[in-house]
Amino acid sequence: MNHEKVIIGFIGSGGIARAHAYSLNSLRYFYNDIPDIELHAVCSATKESRNSFAERFRFNKSCDLKEFVSDNDINTVFILGPNKVHYEHLKSVLGMTSVKRIYLEKPVCSNSAEESALTGLMKDNSEIKIQVGFQFLFSSAIREMLNFWKSGQLGKPIHFDLKYWHSDYLRKEYRDRRQTRLTPAPDGGAMADLGSHSLSLLVAFLGKKLRITGALQGGEFEDVVEGSDLFSLISVYDDASGAVGTLSASRISSGTGDYFSVEIFAREGAIRYSTVSPDSFEFLTENTGTWNRKFVGSDFLPASSFPSPHVPSGWLRSMIHAHYVFLTGKSEKEFVPDLRHGLIVQRLVTQTADHLKVFRESMKGEKTG
């Protein structure tokens, strides 16, 4: 292999950072053409946390952000901290002359001012590869579903529905551990954290001319800041096709596990996917009137015999493949979410936050009227 050595730095040492460390360490089992990887540095706001993370996952060192951005050995950065500091961390990393690639967890920023500033940063740093962590785009089934949709066999879209639901925030002990995610949108809340994945997919399927036309939210707990959307539902309009639909995100839907689903209905048929059957998607054509299931499994390219091509793909497997695409630049079928894609999604999240605020104000008016 004739690859430059990838020297990696993590900003963040929480749960998602552990998943990224796992994925990086697992690449060698699945792919023969990965570059040499060195886990070099990890930084976070808490010294004890970063020291423990570095020791446990075998990074060379832990450090604060000031030392991190001064380290000219680092050429690859993973931005994995809390949502509200993603923009500041990205801006700091873009000032590192040695950095060639950045993996940025979603959301890419937390407010409209940061969103505008990111557009300028993107233009000024076009030579740096930035990949945003929209995980579902690297699922085999969704990749093949997207390719099938792009073939045009189902015709022009008419309406759609996307859901991403789980129930963990019904438990107080879970809410207590995740207070930073309970701020109102666009910084936090269910739509920013979960719904952004659905918005990302919708952009991939329908394009960038989407806009939010309305929003509702529900679910109140005494220990959750007022305005945080524990459940939210938005209406979406596609200016390109005229298609309309709904998208909902929930942290408090009892019994749902980690449920994600996509349904798109078009003039010549329909297509759908859900995590109930995560290794396949279904499509129907009007000329047959029959639903067909396409099994995909772990059909990643390049093909791997580990552990077997027919085993269920799983969430972590798609993350491993996302890292492969990120580090090698090899993307044969995938839709790769770059910063431009992340900003389109963020614009929709920001619109959602505006509509949610209007809804909350209207409800206050009714209660006091």
ZINOR-V301795 format. One record per helix or strand of 3 or more residues. SS is the DSSP state (h for helix, s for strand). FROM is the first residue (numbers start at 1). TO is the last residue. If there is no record, write none. Layout:
ss = {SS | SS}
from = {FROM | FROM}
to = {TO | TO}
//
This chain:
ss = {s | h | s | h | s | h | s | h | s | h | s | h | h | s | h | h | h | h | s | s | s | s | s | h | s | s | h | h}
from = {6 | 15 | 37 | 47 | 61 | 65 | 76 | 83 | 101 | 112 | 129 | 135 | 140 | 157 | 168 | 172 | 179 | 190 | 210 | 231 | 244 | 258 | 269 | 275 | 280 | 290 | 315 | 339}
to = {11 | 30 | 43 | 56 | 63 | 69 | 79 | 94 | 104 | 124 | 132 | 138 | 150 | 166 | 170 | 177 | 181 | 206 | 218 | 238 | 250 | 266 | 274 | 277 | 285 | 295 | 328 | 368}
//
